[in-house]
Amino acid sequence: MLVQGVEGEAGGLGYFGFSYYEQNQDKLNLVGVDDGSGCVKPAAKPIQSGEYKPLSRPLFMYPSEKALKQPEVKAFMDYVVENYQPIAEASQIVPMNQSQADEAKTALGG
């Protein structure tokens, strides 16, 4: 595991998902990044807002309009948007914020 390699090496540096840091924060230190707007350390809010860049990125799903006309595709996308919090938790990723979820719901016609 990358965490063990970084933890056991003085000056070791690793890049992995924020959830790995959260699970191992007693063994690791965070490194902030500066894209020219000031140094930002990773945390849920700067990751959600895109402020922690360039080391964070959103995940997108792009169903076509044709695909969304299929009831099973529409139902799946509605399910994902309605359940983004537990899905993100189970996937160990930072969830959308409420504003992003509302925007996704509107985009789906909800």
N, C-alpha and C positions, 0 to 999 in steps of 0.2 A: 504494500500500500504506500502511496506517495507520502501520506502523512508521516508514516514511520521513518521514511528516508529523510524527509526534511527535519523532523524532530531530532533525529540522531546525528545530524551533521551541523557543526558550528558554521554559521553563515549560509546554511542551506536555504534554498528558495524554491518554491513550488507554486504552480498555478492550478487551482481546482475549484470546483463549485463551492459557493458560500456555505452550503449545508455541511460540508466536510470541516470547515473552520468551526461552525457552530457546535458540532459534535466533539471537536478536539481543541477547544479554545484554551484549555488548561495546558496544552503542549505547544501551541503555536502563537505567533504574533501576526497581526495584520500589517499589511503594507498599503499605504495610501498611494494614489496615483494623481498626477497633475497633468491635465490635458491643456494647460495654459490658463485655466480659470481658478487655480488654487488647488491645494492638495485635498483629496477626498478619500476617506477610509470607507471600505465596504460596510454596508448595513442595509437592511431591507428598504428603507425609504430612498436612499440615494441610488440603489439598484433599480427600484421601481420607476423612479423619475428619469433615469438615464444619466443622472449626475455623476455616477461612478463609471466614467468612461475613460478609456476605450475597453475596459476589461469586463463590462457587463453588456448584455444584449437581450432584447425581448425575443420571445418565441412566438411565432405567428402560425396561424392555420388559414389557408386561402382556398376555401371551397369555391368553385365556380358558381355562377348564377344557375347554370343548368343542373349542377349537382345539388344545389340547395332546393330545387324543385322536387327532388326525391325525398319522400317522407322520412326515410331512415337516416339520410344525411342531415336533414334539418333537425330531426330529433336528437341526433348525436351532437350537433353543434350547440343546440339549446342546452343539452345536458352539461356539456363542458363549461359553458358560460355560467349556468346556474350553480355548478359545483366546483368552480375554480379553486376555491380555498382548500377543500379536502383533497382535490386532485394534486394541487401543488405540494401540499403537506406530504402526501403519500409518495410523490415523485422527488421529494427533497429539493424543490426549487422555490425561489421567491415568487409568491403569487402576484397577480395583477393587483393594483389598488382598486378601490371601489369605483373611482372615476373611469378607469380603463375598462372595468367590467360593465359599467353602464353603457359606455361607448360601444363595446362589443355586442351587447344586447340590442342596442338601437340598430346597429349594422345588420343584425339578423332579423330585424323587423319586429322586435319584441318590446 
